[in-house]
Amino acid sequence: MAPAGLTLRQGYFEDPRSFQGLVDLLQDVFGIDIGAQNLLGGPDPTCMPFGYFDTDGRCVANFSVFPCR
C-alpha cells in the first residue's frame, strides 16, 4: 500500500513526464544528470523502474531492478 498522497508506479520510462520526475530526483539528491540518456537511445530497456510519485507528478522515491546475467 502506498503512503497517503503517493502513487507507486512501475515501468514508467516510456512516459516522458514520469521519466523527467526520475531525472529531477536523481539530480536533486545525488547531483547525477541522467537526462542525456535520451540522446544515447534512452534508458536500458532491461531495467524495470519502480517509483513513488506525488500528486504533482514528482518522483519522490525510486528503485530500479536489472535482470541477473
PDB file of N, H, CA, C and O in Angstrom:
ATOM      1  N   MET A   1       0.843  -1.173   0.000  1.00  0.00           N
ATOM      2  CA  MET A   1       0.000   0.000   0.000  1.00  0.00           C
ATOM      3  C   MET A   1       0.893   1.243   0.000  1.00  0.00           C
ATOM      4  O   MET A   1       1.863   1.315   0.755  1.00  0.00           O
ATOM      5  N   ALA A   2       0.569   2.201  -0.834  1.00  0.00           N
ATOM      6  H   ALA A   2      -0.218   2.143  -1.448  1.00  0.00           H
ATOM      7  CA  ALA A   2       1.341   3.445  -0.935  1.00  0.00           C
ATOM      8  C   ALA A   2       0.980   4.399   0.205  1.00  0.00           C
ATOM      9  O   ALA A   2      -0.167   4.442   0.650  1.00  0.00           O
ATOM     10  N   PRO A   3       1.969   5.159   0.671  1.00  0.00           N
ATOM     11  CA  PRO A   3       1.670   6.195   1.667  1.00  0.00           C
ATOM     12  C   PRO A   3       0.666   7.203   1.106  1.00  0.00           C
ATOM     13  O   PRO A   3       0.567   7.376  -0.109  1.00  0.00           O
ATOM     14  N   ALA A   4      -0.071   7.862   1.988  1.00  0.00           N
ATOM     15  H   ALA A   4       0.009   7.721   2.975  1.00  0.00           H
ATOM     16  CA  ALA A   4      -1.092   8.831   1.569  1.00  0.00           C
ATOM     17  C   ALA A   4      -0.494   9.883   0.641  1.00  0.00           C
ATOM     18  O   ALA A   4       0.567  10.444   0.917  1.00  0.00           O
ATOM     19  N   GLY A   5      -1.186  10.138  -0.453  1.00  0.00           N
ATOM     20  H   GLY A   5      -2.048   9.683  -0.677  1.00  0.00           H
ATOM     21  CA  GLY A   5      -0.761  11.168  -1.393  1.00  0.00           C
ATOM     22  C   GLY A   5       0.284  10.718  -2.390  1.00  0.00           C
ATOM     23  O   GLY A   5       0.702  11.503  -3.242  1.00  0.00           O
ATOM     24  N   LEU A   6       0.720   9.457  -2.300  1.00  0.00           N
ATOM     25  H   LEU A   6       0.380   8.820  -1.608  1.00  0.00           H
ATOM     26  CA  LEU A   6       1.730   8.942  -3.220  1.00  0.00           C
ATOM     27  C   LEU A   6       1.170   7.775  -4.014  1.00  0.00           C
ATOM     28  O   LEU A   6       0.326   7.022  -3.529  1.00  0.00           O
ATOM     29  N   THR A   7       1.651   7.639  -5.234  1.00  0.00           N
ATOM     30  H   THR A   7       2.337   8.250  -5.628  1.00  0.00           H
ATOM     31  CA  THR A   7       1.245   6.543  -6.102  1.00  0.00           C
ATOM     32  C   THR A   7       2.485   5.764  -6.513  1.00  0.00           C
ATOM     33  O   THR A   7       3.459   6.347  -6.989  1.00  0.00           O
ATOM     34  N   LEU A   8       2.452   4.444  -6.332  1.00  0.00           N
ATOM     35  H   LEU A   8       1.661   3.970  -5.946  1.00  0.00           H
ATOM     36  CA  LEU A   8       3.549   3.594  -6.777  1.00  0.00           C
ATOM     37  C   LEU A   8       3.347   3.279  -8.250  1.00  0.00           C
ATOM     38  O   LEU A   8       2.287   2.797  -8.651  1.00  0.00           O
ATOM     39  N   ARG A   9       4.362   3.551  -9.048  1.00  0.00           N
ATOM     40  H   ARG A   9       5.222   3.942  -8.722  1.00  0.00           H
ATOM     41  CA  ARG A   9       4.309   3.257 -10.481  1.00  0.00           C
ATOM     42  C   ARG A   9       5.502   2.390 -10.839  1.00  0.00           C
ATOM     43  O   ARG A   9       6.542   2.437 -10.182  1.00  0.00           O
ATOM     44  N   GLN A  10       5.338   1.600 -11.885  1.00  0.00           N
ATOM     45  H   GLN A  10       4.493   1.562 -12.418  1.00  0.00           H
ATOM     46  CA  GLN A  10       6.448   0.786 -12.378  1.00  0.00           C
ATOM     47  C   GLN A  10       6.504   0.865 -13.892  1.00  0.00           C
ATOM     48  O   GLN A  10       5.500   1.136 -14.550  1.00  0.00           O
ATOM     49  N   GLY A  11       7.683   0.626 -14.434  1.00  0.00           N
ATOM     50  H   GLY A  11       8.499   0.406 -13.899  1.00  0.00           H
ATOM     51  CA  GLY A  11       7.856   0.602 -15.884  1.00  0.00           C
ATOM     52  C   GLY A  11       7.481   1.905 -16.560  1.00  0.00           C
ATOM     53  O   GLY A  11       6.849   1.889 -17.616  1.00  0.00           O
ATOM     54  N   TYR A  12       7.850   3.017 -15.984  1.00  0.00           N
ATOM     55  H   TYR A  12       8.364   3.030 -15.126  1.00  0.00           H
ATOM     56  CA  TYR A  12       7.379   4.319 -16.464  1.00  0.00           C
ATOM     57  C   TYR A  12       8.369   5.045 -17.376  1.00  0.00           C
ATOM     58  O   TYR A  12       8.183   6.232 -17.645  1.00  0.00           O
ATOM     59  N   PHE A  13       9.409   4.373 -17.857  1.00  0.00           N
ATOM     60  H   PHE A  13       9.560   3.409 -17.638  1.00  0.00           H
ATOM     61  CA  PHE A  13      10.391   5.042 -18.708  1.00  0.00           C
ATOM     62  C   PHE A  13       9.783   5.586 -20.000  1.00  0.00           C
ATOM     63  O   PHE A  13      10.290   6.564 -20.548  1.00  0.00           O
ATOM     64  N   GLU A  14       8.728   4.986 -20.486  1.00  0.00           N
ATOM     65  H   GLU A  14       8.316   4.192 -20.040  1.00  0.00           H
ATOM     66  CA  GLU A  14       8.105   5.440 -21.738  1.00  0.00           C
ATOM     67  C   GLU A  14       7.259   6.698 -21.560  1.00  0.00           C
ATOM     68  O   GLU A  14       6.879   7.328 -22.547  1.00  0.00           O
ATOM     69  N   ASP A  15       6.964   7.066 -20.331  1.00  0.00           N
ATOM     70  H   ASP A  15       7.273   6.555 -19.530  1.00  0.00           H
ATOM     71  CA  ASP A  15       6.166   8.265 -20.046  1.00  0.00           C
ATOM     72  C   ASP A  15       7.127   9.430 -19.802  1.00  0.00           C
ATOM     73  O   ASP A  15       7.797   9.462 -18.769  1.00  0.00           O
ATOM     74  N   PRO A  16       7.208  10.388 -20.733  1.00  0.00           N
ATOM     75  CA  PRO A  16       8.183  11.478 -20.605  1.00  0.00           C
ATOM     76  C   PRO A  16       8.083  12.258 -19.295  1.00  0.00           C
ATOM     77  O   PRO A  16       9.109  12.617 -18.717  1.00  0.00           O
ATOM     78  N   ARG A  17       6.883  12.522 -18.823  1.00  0.00           N
ATOM     79  H   ARG A  17       6.050  12.230 -19.292  1.00  0.00           H
ATOM     80  CA  ARG A  17       6.726  13.287 -17.579  1.00  0.00           C
ATOM     81  C   ARG A  17       7.255  12.502 -16.379  1.00  0.00           C
ATOM     82  O   ARG A  17       7.921  13.062 -15.509  1.00  0.00           O
ATOM     83  N   SER A  18       6.958  11.217 -16.338  1.00  0.00           N
ATOM     84  H   SER A  18       6.417  10.762 -17.046  1.00  0.00           H
ATOM     85  CA  SER A  18       7.438  10.387 -15.233  1.00  0.00           C
ATOM     86  C   SER A  18       8.952  10.208 -15.288  1.00  0.00           C
ATOM     87  O   SER A  18       9.622  10.260 -14.257  1.00  0.00           O
ATOM     88  N   PHE A  19       9.493   9.998 -16.490  1.00  0.00           N
ATOM     89  H   PHE A  19       8.948   9.956 -17.328  1.00  0.00           H
ATOM     90  CA  PHE A  19      10.941   9.872 -16.621  1.00  0.00           C
ATOM     91  C   PHE A  19      11.623  11.160 -16.174  1.00  0.00           C
ATOM     92  O   PHE A  19      12.664  11.117 -15.519  1.00  0.00           O
ATOM     93  N   GLN A  20      11.041  12.304 -16.523  1.00  0.00           N
ATOM     94  H   GLN A  20      10.195  12.339 -17.055  1.00  0.00           H
ATOM     95  CA  GLN A  20      11.601  13.585 -16.085  1.00  0.00           C
ATOM     96  C   GLN A  20      11.568  13.688 -14.565  1.00  0.00           C
ATOM     97  O   GLN A  20      12.470  14.272 -13.964  1.00  0.00           O
ATOM     98  N   GLY A  21      10.538  13.127 -13.941  1.00  0.00           N
ATOM     99  H   GLY A  21       9.806  12.652 -14.430  1.00  0.00           H
ATOM    100  CA  GLY A  21      10.481  13.096 -12.483  1.00  0.00           C
ATOM    101  C   GLY A  21      11.660  12.339 -11.895  1.00  0.00           C
ATOM    102  O   GLY A  21      12.228  12.757 -10.886  1.00  0.00           O
ATOM    103  N   LEU A  22      12.033  11.218 -12.524  1.00  0.00           N
ATOM    104  H   LEU A  22      11.571  10.879 -13.343  1.00  0.00           H
ATOM    105  CA  LEU A  22      13.200  10.456 -12.079  1.00  0.00           C
ATOM    106  C   LEU A  22      14.482  11.249 -12.323  1.00  0.00           C
ATOM    107  O   LEU A  22      15.362  11.289 -11.464  1.00  0.00           O
ATOM    108  N   VAL A  23      14.585  11.876 -13.485  1.00  0.00           N
ATOM    109  H   VAL A  23      13.869  11.844 -14.183  1.00  0.00           H
ATOM    110  CA  VAL A  23      15.749  12.718 -13.799  1.00  0.00           C
ATOM    111  C   VAL A  23      15.919  13.785 -12.721  1.00  0.00           C
ATOM    112  O   VAL A  23      17.020  13.995 -12.211  1.00  0.00           O
ATOM    113  N   ASP A  24      14.829  14.450 -12.381  1.00  0.00           N
ATOM    114  H   ASP A  24      13.934  14.279 -12.795  1.00  0.00           H
ATOM    115  CA  ASP A  24      14.875  15.516 -11.369  1.00  0.00           C
ATOM    116  C   ASP A  24      15.271  14.974  -9.997  1.00  0.00           C
ATOM    117  O   ASP A  24      16.069  15.591  -9.292  1.00  0.00           O
ATOM    118  N   LEU A  25      14.715  13.821  -9.618  1.00  0.00           N
ATOM    119  H   LEU A  25      14.066  13.320 -10.191  1.00  0.00           H
ATOM    120  CA  LEU A  25      15.037  13.220  -8.321  1.00  0.00           C
ATOM    121  C   LEU A  25      16.530  12.916  -8.219  1.00  0.00           C
ATOM    122  O   LEU A  25      17.170  13.277  -7.232  1.00  0.00           O
ATOM    123  N   LEU A  26      17.086  12.257  -9.232  1.00  0.00           N
ATOM    124  H   LEU A  26      16.566  11.965 -10.034  1.00  0.00           H
ATOM    125  CA  LEU A  26      18.498  11.891  -9.185  1.00  0.00           C
ATOM    126  C   LEU A  26      19.409  13.115  -9.219  1.00  0.00           C
ATOM    127  O   LEU A  26      20.479  13.115  -8.611  1.00  0.00           O
ATOM    128  N   GLN A  27      18.982  14.155  -9.930  1.00  0.00           N
ATOM    129  H   GLN A  27      18.112  14.154 -10.424  1.00  0.00           H
ATOM    130  CA  GLN A  27      19.756  15.397  -9.951  1.00  0.00           C
ATOM    131  C   GLN A  27      19.720  16.068  -8.579  1.00  0.00           C
ATOM    132  O   GLN A  27      20.755  16.495  -8.066  1.00  0.00           O
ATOM    133  N   ASP A  28      18.538  16.160  -7.992  1.00  0.00           N
ATOM    134  H   ASP A  28      17.697  15.813  -8.409  1.00  0.00           H
ATOM    135  CA  ASP A  28      18.378  16.838  -6.699  1.00  0.00           C
ATOM    136  C   ASP A  28      19.101  16.114  -5.561  1.00  0.00           C
ATOM    137  O   ASP A  28      19.737  16.754  -4.724  1.00  0.00           O
ATOM    138  N   VAL A  29      19.004  14.788  -5.530  1.00  0.00           N
ATOM    139  H   VAL A  29      18.487  14.268  -6.210  1.00  0.00           H
ATOM    140  CA  VAL A  29      19.541  14.022  -4.406  1.00  0.00           C
ATOM    141  C   VAL A  29      21.031  13.711  -4.563  1.00  0.00           C
ATOM    142  O   VAL A  29      21.802  13.834  -3.611  1.00  0.00           O
ATOM    143  N   PHE A  30      21.431  13.307  -5.779  1.00  0.00           N
ATOM    144  H   PHE A  30      20.805  13.207  -6.553  1.00  0.00           H
ATOM    145  CA  PHE A  30      22.801  12.830  -5.977  1.00  0.00           C
ATOM    146  C   PHE A  30      23.654  13.716  -6.888  1.00  0.00           C
ATOM    147  O   PHE A  30      24.860  13.503  -7.006  1.00  0.00           O
ATOM    148  N   GLY A  31      23.034  14.706  -7.531  1.00  0.00           N
ATOM    149  H   GLY A  31      22.054  14.880  -7.435  1.00  0.00           H
ATOM    150  CA  GLY A  31      23.774  15.539  -8.474  1.00  0.00           C
ATOM    151  C   GLY A  31      24.118  14.804  -9.758  1.00  0.00           C
ATOM    152  O   GLY A  31      25.079  15.154 -10.442  1.00  0.00           O
ATOM    153  N   ILE A  32      23.325  13.775 -10.088  1.00  0.00           N
ATOM    154  H   ILE A  32      22.544  13.490  -9.532  1.00  0.00           H
ATOM    155  CA  ILE A  32      23.554  12.970 -11.291  1.00  0.00           C
ATOM    156  C   ILE A  32      22.573  13.412 -12.368  1.00  0.00           C
ATOM    157  O   ILE A  32      21.369  13.490 -12.124  1.00  0.00           O
ATOM    158  N   ASP A  33      23.088  13.701 -13.556  1.00  0.00           N
ATOM    159  H   ASP A  33      24.066  13.638 -13.754  1.00  0.00           H
ATOM    160  CA  ASP A  33      22.232  14.092 -14.679  1.00  0.00           C
ATOM    161  C   ASP A  33      22.090  12.914 -15.630  1.00  0.00           C
ATOM    162  O   ASP A  33      22.999  12.621 -16.407  1.00  0.00           O
ATOM    163  N   ILE A  34      20.938  12.234 -15.567  1.00  0.00           N
ATOM    164  H   ILE A  34      20.199  12.472 -14.936  1.00  0.00           H
ATOM    165  CA  ILE A  34      20.692  11.119 -16.484  1.00  0.00           C
ATOM    166  C   ILE A  34      19.854  11.553 -17.677  1.00  0.00           C
ATOM    167  O   ILE A  34      19.513  10.727 -18.524  1.00  0.00           O
ATOM    168  N   GLY A  35      19.520  12.832 -17.758  1.00  0.00           N
ATOM    169  H   GLY A  35      19.797  13.503 -17.070  1.00  0.00           H
ATOM    170  CA  GLY A  35      18.701  13.330 -18.855  1.00  0.00           C
ATOM    171  C   GLY A  35      19.341  13.118 -20.213  1.00  0.00           C
ATOM    172  O   GLY A  35      18.638  12.962 -21.212  1.00  0.00           O
ATOM    173  N   ALA A  36      20.667  13.109 -20.263  1.00  0.00           N
ATOM    174  H   ALA A  36      21.238  13.235 -19.452  1.00  0.00           H
ATOM    175  CA  ALA A  36      21.374  12.929 -21.531  1.00  0.00           C
ATOM    176  C   ALA A  36      21.206  11.522 -22.095  1.00  0.00           C
ATOM    177  O   ALA A  36      21.543  11.283 -23.255  1.00  0.00           O
ATOM    178  N   GLN A  37      20.695  10.593 -21.303  1.00  0.00           N
ATOM    179  H   GLN A  37      20.422  10.787 -20.361  1.00  0.00           H
ATOM    180  CA  GLN A  37      20.460   9.231 -21.807  1.00  0.00           C
ATOM    181  C   GLN A  37      19.577   9.243 -23.043  1.00  0.00           C
ATOM    182  O   GLN A  37      19.748   8.415 -23.938  1.00  0.00           O
ATOM    183  N   ASN A  38      18.643  10.165 -23.099  1.00  0.00           N
ATOM    184  H   ASN A  38      18.503  10.837 -22.372  1.00  0.00           H
ATOM    185  CA  ASN A  38      17.740  10.219 -24.243  1.00  0.00           C
ATOM    186  C   ASN A  38      18.489  10.485 -25.538  1.00  0.00           C
ATOM    187  O   ASN A  38      18.042  10.069 -26.607  1.00  0.00           O
ATOM    188  N   LEU A  39      19.622  11.172 -25.459  1.00  0.00           N
ATOM    189  H   LEU A  39      19.986  11.511 -24.591  1.00  0.00           H
ATOM    190  CA  LEU A  39      20.437  11.423 -26.646  1.00  0.00           C
ATOM    191  C   LEU A  39      21.182  10.169 -27.094  1.00  0.00           C
ATOM    192  O   LEU A  39      21.645  10.084 -28.231  1.00  0.00           O
ATOM    193  N   LEU A  40      21.292   9.205 -26.195  1.00  0.00           N
ATOM    194  H   LEU A  40      20.916   9.274 -25.271  1.00  0.00           H
ATOM    195  CA  LEU A  40      22.035   7.974 -26.471  1.00  0.00           C
ATOM    196  C   LEU A  40      21.121   6.760 -26.600  1.00  0.00           C
ATOM    197  O   LEU A  40      21.579   5.626 -26.465  1.00  0.00           O
ATOM    198  N   GLY A  41      19.853   6.982 -26.855  1.00  0.00           N
ATOM    199  H   GLY A  41      19.481   7.904 -26.965  1.00  0.00           H
ATOM    200  CA  GLY A  41      18.925   5.878 -27.050  1.00  0.00           C
ATOM    201  C   GLY A  41      18.004   5.598 -25.886  1.00  0.00           C
ATOM    202  O   GLY A  41      17.187   4.680 -25.957  1.00  0.00           O
ATOM    203  N   GLY A  42      18.113   6.360 -24.822  1.00  0.00           N
ATOM    204  H   GLY A  42      18.776   7.106 -24.765  1.00  0.00           H
ATOM    205  CA  GLY A  42      17.217   6.199 -23.684  1.00  0.00           C
ATOM    206  C   GLY A  42      17.753   5.234 -22.648  1.00  0.00           C
ATOM    207  O   GLY A  42      18.856   4.706 -22.790  1.00  0.00           O
ATOM    208  N   PRO A  43      16.970   5.005 -21.604  1.00  0.00           N
ATOM    209  CA  PRO A  43      17.388   4.113 -20.520  1.00  0.00           C
ATOM    210  C   PRO A  43      17.528   2.670 -21.003  1.00  0.00           C
ATOM    211  O   PRO A  43      16.990   2.297 -22.046  1.00  0.00           O
ATOM    212  N   ASP A  44      18.244   1.882 -20.246  1.00  0.00           N
ATOM    213  H   ASP A  44      18.682   2.185 -19.399  1.00  0.00           H
ATOM    214  CA  ASP A  44      18.425   0.460 -20.530  1.00  0.00           C
ATOM    215  C   ASP A  44      17.051  -0.214 -20.568  1.00  0.00           C
ATOM    216  O   ASP A  44      16.328  -0.185 -19.572  1.00  0.00           O
ATOM    217  N   PRO A  45      16.680  -0.817 -21.697  1.00  0.00           N
ATOM    218  CA  PRO A  45      15.342  -1.415 -21.807  1.00  0.00           C
ATOM    219  C   PRO A  45      15.134  -2.638 -20.919  1.00  0.00           C
ATOM    220  O   PRO A  45      13.997  -3.070 -20.730  1.00  0.00           O
ATOM    221  N   THR A  46      16.210  -3.206 -20.371  1.00  0.00           N
ATOM    222  H   THR A  46      17.134  -2.855 -20.524  1.00  0.00           H
ATOM    223  CA  THR A  46      16.049  -4.355 -19.475  1.00  0.00           C
ATOM    224  C   THR A  46      15.793  -3.927 -18.036  1.00  0.00           C
ATOM    225  O   THR A  46      15.525  -4.769 -17.179  1.00  0.00           O
ATOM    226  N   CYS A  47      15.871  -2.632 -17.763  1.00  0.00           N
ATOM    227  H   CYS A  47      16.089  -1.948 -18.459  1.00  0.00           H
ATOM    228  CA  CYS A  47      15.663  -2.099 -16.420  1.00  0.00           C
ATOM    229  C   CYS A  47      14.166  -1.915 -16.139  1.00  0.00           C
ATOM    230  O   CYS A  47      13.418  -1.447 -16.997  1.00  0.00           O
ATOM    231  N   MET A  48      13.744  -2.286 -14.935  1.00  0.00           N
ATOM    232  H   MET A  48      14.352  -2.666 -14.238  1.00  0.00           H
ATOM    233  CA  MET A  48      12.362  -2.056 -14.517  1.00  0.00           C
ATOM    234  C   MET A  48      12.370  -1.064 -13.361  1.00  0.00           C
ATOM    235  O   MET A  48      12.764  -1.411 -12.248  1.00  0.00           O
ATOM    236  N   PRO A  49      11.930   0.190 -13.622  1.00  0.00           N
ATOM    237  CA  PRO A  49      11.898   1.183 -12.552  1.00  0.00           C
ATOM    238  C   PRO A  49      10.612   1.082 -11.729  1.00  0.00           C
ATOM    239  O   PRO A  49       9.544   0.765 -12.254  1.00  0.00           O
ATOM    240  N   PHE A  50      10.737   1.355 -10.453  1.00  0.00           N
ATOM    241  H   PHE A  50      11.605   1.613 -10.027  1.00  0.00           H
ATOM    242  CA  PHE A  50       9.607   1.485  -9.542  1.00  0.00           C
ATOM    243  C   PHE A  50       9.778   2.825  -8.845  1.00  0.00           C
ATOM    244  O   PHE A  50      10.882   3.151  -8.407  1.00  0.00           O
ATOM    245  N   GLY A  51       8.729   3.595  -8.734  1.00  0.00           N
ATOM    246  H   GLY A  51       7.832   3.330  -9.090  1.00  0.00           H
ATOM    247  CA  GLY A  51       8.859   4.886  -8.077  1.00  0.00           C
ATOM    248  C   GLY A  51       7.563   5.329  -7.439  1.00  0.00           C
ATOM    249  O   GLY A  51       6.471   4.998  -7.901  1.00  0.00           O
ATOM    250  N   TYR A  52       7.709   6.085  -6.364  1.00  0.00           N
ATOM    251  H   TYR A  52       8.597   6.354  -5.988  1.00  0.00           H
ATOM    252  CA  TYR A  52       6.566   6.750  -5.748  1.00  0.00           C
ATOM    253  C   TYR A  52       6.496   8.165  -6.297  1.00  0.00           C
ATOM    254  O   TYR A  52       7.490   8.891  -6.301  1.00  0.00           O
ATOM    255  N   PHE A  53       5.314   8.551  -6.760  1.00  0.00           N
ATOM    256  H   PHE A  53       4.506   7.961  -6.757  1.00  0.00           H
ATOM    257  CA  PHE A  53       5.075   9.875  -7.321  1.00  0.00           C
ATOM    258  C   PHE A  53       4.032  10.593  -6.481  1.00  0.00           C
ATOM    259  O   PHE A  53       3.047   9.997  -6.046  1.00  0.00           O
ATOM    260  N   ASP A  54       4.266  11.899  -6.258  1.00  0.00           N
ATOM    261  H   ASP A  54       5.067  12.383  -6.612  1.00  0.00           H
ATOM    262  CA  ASP A  54       3.289  12.679  -5.502  1.00  0.00           C
ATOM    263  C   ASP A  54       2.198  13.194  -6.436  1.00  0.00           C
ATOM    264  O   ASP A  54       2.225  12.921  -7.636  1.00  0.00           O
ATOM    265  N   THR A  55       1.251  13.926  -5.895  1.00  0.00           N
ATOM    266  H   THR A  55       1.229  14.148  -4.920  1.00  0.00           H
ATOM    267  CA  THR A  55       0.103  14.390  -6.685  1.00  0.00           C
ATOM    268  C   THR A  55       0.487  15.414  -7.741  1.00  0.00           C
ATOM    269  O   THR A  55      -0.288  15.664  -8.664  1.00  0.00           O
ATOM    270  N   ASP A  56       1.683  16.018  -7.623  1.00  0.00           N
ATOM    271  H   ASP A  56       2.313  15.815  -6.874  1.00  0.00           H
ATOM    272  CA  ASP A  56       2.172  16.955  -8.638  1.00  0.00           C
ATOM    273  C   ASP A  56       2.999  16.261  -9.712  1.00  0.00           C
ATOM    274  O   ASP A  56       3.501  16.916 -10.626  1.00  0.00           O
ATOM    275  N   GLY A  57       3.148  14.941  -9.614  1.00  0.00           N
ATOM    276  H   GLY A  57       2.740  14.408  -8.872  1.00  0.00           H
ATOM    277  CA  GLY A  57       3.902  14.188 -10.608  1.00  0.00           C
ATOM    278  C   GLY A  57       5.387  14.081 -10.328  1.00  0.00           C
ATOM    279  O   GLY A  57       6.140  13.577 -11.162  1.00  0.00           O
ATOM    280  N   ARG A  58       5.824  14.551  -9.156  1.00  0.00           N
ATOM    281  H   ARG A  58       5.213  14.961  -8.479  1.00  0.00           H
ATOM    282  CA  ARG A  58       7.244  14.448  -8.804  1.00  0.00           C
ATOM    283  C   ARG A  58       7.559  13.043  -8.309  1.00  0.00           C
ATOM    284  O   ARG A  58       6.806  12.462  -7.528  1.00  0.00           O
ATOM    285  N   CYS A  59       8.676  12.510  -8.772  1.00  0.00           N
ATOM    286  H   CYS A  59       9.287  12.982  -9.407  1.00  0.00           H
ATOM    287  CA  CYS A  59       9.168  11.229  -8.268  1.00  0.00           C
ATOM    288  C   CYS A  59       9.890  11.516  -6.959  1.00  0.00           C
ATOM    289  O   CYS A  59      10.881  12.247  -6.942  1.00  0.00           O
ATOM    290  N   VAL A  60       9.400  10.945  -5.860  1.00  0.00           N
ATOM    291  H   VAL A  60       8.595  10.351  -5.874  1.00  0.00           H
ATOM    292  CA  VAL A  60       9.977  11.227  -4.546  1.00  0.00           C
ATOM    293  C   VAL A  60      10.796  10.058  -4.000  1.00  0.00           C
ATOM    294  O   VAL A  60      11.520  10.215  -3.017  1.00  0.00           O
ATOM    295  N   ALA A  61      10.686   8.894  -4.630  1.00  0.00           N
ATOM    296  H   ALA A  61      10.098   8.767  -5.428  1.00  0.00           H
ATOM    297  CA  ALA A  61      11.488   7.729  -4.251  1.00  0.00           C
ATOM    298  C   ALA A  61      11.525   6.783  -5.441  1.00  0.00           C
ATOM    299  O   ALA A  61      10.551   6.674  -6.186  1.00  0.00           O
ATOM    300  N   ASN A  62      12.648   6.100  -5.619  1.00  0.00           N
ATOM    301  H   ASN A  62      13.439   6.188  -5.015  1.00  0.00           H
ATOM    302  CA  ASN A  62      12.790   5.218  -6.771  1.00  0.00           C
ATOM    303  C   ASN A  62      13.723   4.061  -6.436  1.00  0.00           C
ATOM    304  O   ASN A  62      14.679   4.214  -5.676  1.00  0.00           O
ATOM    305  N   PHE A  63      13.429   2.910  -7.012  1.00  0.00           N
ATOM    306  H   PHE A  63      12.652   2.785  -7.629  1.00  0.00           H
ATOM    307  CA  PHE A  63      14.412   1.839  -7.100  1.00  0.00           C
ATOM    308  C   PHE A  63      14.206   1.173  -8.441  1.00  0.00           C
ATOM    309  O   PHE A  63      13.088   1.110  -8.953  1.00  0.00           O
ATOM    310  N   SER A  64      15.282   0.681  -9.003  1.00  0.00           N
ATOM    311  H   SER A  64      16.190   0.732  -8.587  1.00  0.00           H
ATOM    312  CA  SER A  64      15.231   0.067 -10.327  1.00  0.00           C
ATOM    313  C   SER A  64      15.865  -1.311 -10.256  1.00  0.00           C
ATOM    314  O   SER A  64      16.845  -1.524  -9.542  1.00  0.00           O
ATOM    315  N   VAL A  65      15.294  -2.242 -11.006  1.00  0.00           N
ATOM    316  H   VAL A  65      14.498  -2.068 -11.586  1.00  0.00           H
ATOM    317  CA  VAL A  65      15.738  -3.626 -10.996  1.00  0.00           C
ATOM    318  C   VAL A  65      16.289  -3.973 -12.374  1.00  0.00           C
ATOM    319  O   VAL A  65      15.688  -3.661 -13.402  1.00  0.00           O
ATOM    320  N   PHE A  66      17.445  -4.625 -12.369  1.00  0.00           N
ATOM    321  H   PHE A  66      17.934  -4.878 -11.534  1.00  0.00           H
ATOM    322  CA  PHE A  66      18.051  -5.116 -13.599  1.00  0.00           C
ATOM    323  C   PHE A  66      18.093  -6.638 -13.525  1.00  0.00           C
ATOM    324  O   PHE A  66      18.254  -7.195 -12.439  1.00  0.00           O
ATOM    325  N   PRO A  67      17.950  -7.320 -14.662  1.00  0.00           N
ATOM    326  CA  PRO A  67      17.986  -8.784 -14.635  1.00  0.00           C
ATOM    327  C   PRO A  67      19.392  -9.293 -14.312  1.00  0.00           C
ATOM    328  O   PRO A  67      20.389  -8.654 -14.646  1.00  0.00           O
ATOM    329  N   CYS A  68      19.450 -10.447 -13.662  1.00  0.00           N
ATOM    330  H   CYS A  68      18.640 -10.967 -13.391  1.00  0.00           H
ATOM    331  CA  CYS A  68      20.738 -11.105 -13.419  1.00  0.00           C
ATOM    332  C   CYS A  68      21.206 -11.719 -14.727  1.00  0.00           C
ATOM    333  O   CYS A  68      20.411 -12.244 -15.506  1.00  0.00           O
ATOM    334  N   ARG A  69      22.476 -11.647 -14.946  1.00  0.00           N
ATOM    335  H   ARG A  69      23.122 -11.221 -14.313  1.00  0.00           H
ATOM    336  CA  ARG A  69      23.018 -12.235 -16.187  1.00  0.00           C
ATOM    337  C   ARG A  69      24.067 -13.246 -15.857  1.00  0.00           C
ATOM    338  O   ARG A  69      24.645 -13.854 -16.758  1.00  0.00           O
TER     339      ARG A  69
END
